[in-house]
Amino acid sequence: MKLSNLLMVGALALASCNNGGGQQPTQAPVAPQPASGQVSAVPDSTAQQAAAQQGAPTQVQPQALPEPITKFVQQHFPGATVVRVEADQEFGGLDYDLTLNDGTEVDFDPANEWEKVDCHVKAVPAALVPAAIASFVKSNYQGQPITKIERKPMGYEIELASGLELKFDKNGSFMHVDD
């Protein structure tokens, strides 16, 4: 990661801590992504720096994403581009909420690990679904793709294309249908 990107992330964290996070989110322009879906480093914009100083959550340039997040998007959503990034100061660092050009939403925790993947009407990439959950859904809800998966402290919550929500423990064992 380039020094300018590290400085921008640091400025976001500092601005969020100093403002207490009680203000409304600010909008900063988002630069177009390269056609290949690759994220390239560019200098930080003045508008982005001003937004960082106004409070959290803050719109940030996709080019300022940490490398693990960039790699995650490239691996699991090849050809997709990040069209919106919102960073929010959380205990332990920044979390990032991304929107991809196809409408998919991906949330990351301060450790840059995914917390939620919502593909809305398309199936979540199979590599993100634990094998036990995929097997259960295939056996009990054949033909119903998993369109959303969320990691929770006690396990996983998924949503099927029908809108049905199911909860699983950390081992992927079915617990119950969510009301």
N, C-alpha and C positions, 0 to 999 in steps of 0.2 A: 504494500500500500504506500502511495506517495506521501511525503510529508504534508503537502497541502490538504490531502484527504484526512490525515490524522488530526491536523489542526482543526479542520471543520468539525469532525466528530467531537473533539475536545471542547470546541466552542459551544456546540449543542448541549453537551453535558453540563458545562459551566452555566450557560444561560438558563437551563431548566432548573438547576439547583438554586440559582440566585433569585429567580422569579417565583418559586414556590409552585409553579405549574397551575395556578388558578386562572390563567387567562385563556381566551378563546384561541383555537388554532389559527395559524396564519398560513396564507397560501404563497408559495414562491413558485416562479415559473419552472417547469420541468423541461429539460432539454430533450430533443428527440434522440431516440436510441439508434445505433447503427443497425442496418438491415439484418445483419447476421445474428443479432441477439447478444453480441459480445458487449461487455461494459468496459468502456475505456476511461482512463483518468483524464479529467480536464480541470483547469483551475476553478476554484470556487467563485461563485458570482456574488456581487454585492447584495443583490436581493436575498440570496440564501443566507448570507451572514446576518443581514438585518432581521430576517425571520427568526433566526436562532436566538437573537437577543431579546425577542418579544415574549418568549415563553414556550411551553410544551403543550401539546404535541406540535411538531414543526414539520412542514413539508421540506424534504431534502432532495437533492439531485440523485438520480440512480447511480451516477458515477461515484458517489461518496459511500456506497455500501461496503461493508467489510467483505473481504475476500471469501470467507466461508459461505456467506449468503449468495454472492455472485455465482460461486461454483454450484451451489444447491440448485439455483434457478436453471443454470446451463445444463446440469445433469438430468433433472427431473422434468423440465419444460423446454426441451431443445427447440430453438427457433422463436421462442416467446421473448418479448421485450417487457421490461419494467416501465410502466407508464406513470406510476405514482408511488412515492415512498413517504411514509409518515414516521418520524422518529419521536419517541417519548421517553423521558427519563424515568426509569424504574429503579427500585432498590437493586443495586449491583451493576447498574449501567443502563445503556440505551436498549430499548426494544424497537423493532422495526415492523411496520405493517406495509406490505407491498400489494400493489394491484398490477396484474399483468395485462397485456394488450387483449387477451381473450376474456377478461373479466375475472379470472381466477384471483383469489385473495390468499396471501400467505403471511402469517404472523410469526415473528421470531422473538425469542426471549433475549435477555442481555448476554447470554452465552453464545448467541448466534445459532441456536438450535430451533428448529421449527416447533411451533406450538399448535398451529391450526392451518389446515389447507382446505379451502372451500372452492371447489371447481363448479359449483352451482348445478349445472345440468350434465356435465361430463364426469367421467370416472376419475377419481383420484389416482395418480400414478401407483401402480401395483407395488412398487418397491417401498412405498411409505406405509403400507398396511401390513401389520404383523401377520405371519402365516396362519396362526390360530384363528384370527378374526376373519381373514379371507376365506378359510375353510368353512367356518361357521356360516358365513353369509352365503357361500356357494351352495351349501347343503340345505339351508333353511329358507333362503330368499333368492332362489335361482332366477337369473335374469334381472336382478336389481343391482345395478352398480352402486358402489360407495361414492357419493359425490362430495362428502365432507368428512374429515377426520380431525379430531382434536385430542391432544394429549392433556390429560388432567392429572392432578396429584395422585389420585387413586386408580388411574388407568386411562382408558380411551373412551371417547364418545364418537360414534359415527352416525352419519345420516345417509339413508338410501335415496335413490332417485324418487321413490314414492313419497318421501318426506318422513318416513318412519325413522325414529332415533333409537339407537341401541347403545347400551353401556357394557363395557368390558373391564375386567381388572387388569393390573399391570402385566399379567401373564397371557392376556388375550382370552381368558375364559369369560363366557357370556354371563352377565349379571342380571340384566332386565331390560325391558323396553322402557324408554323414557316417556313419561306422560307429557 
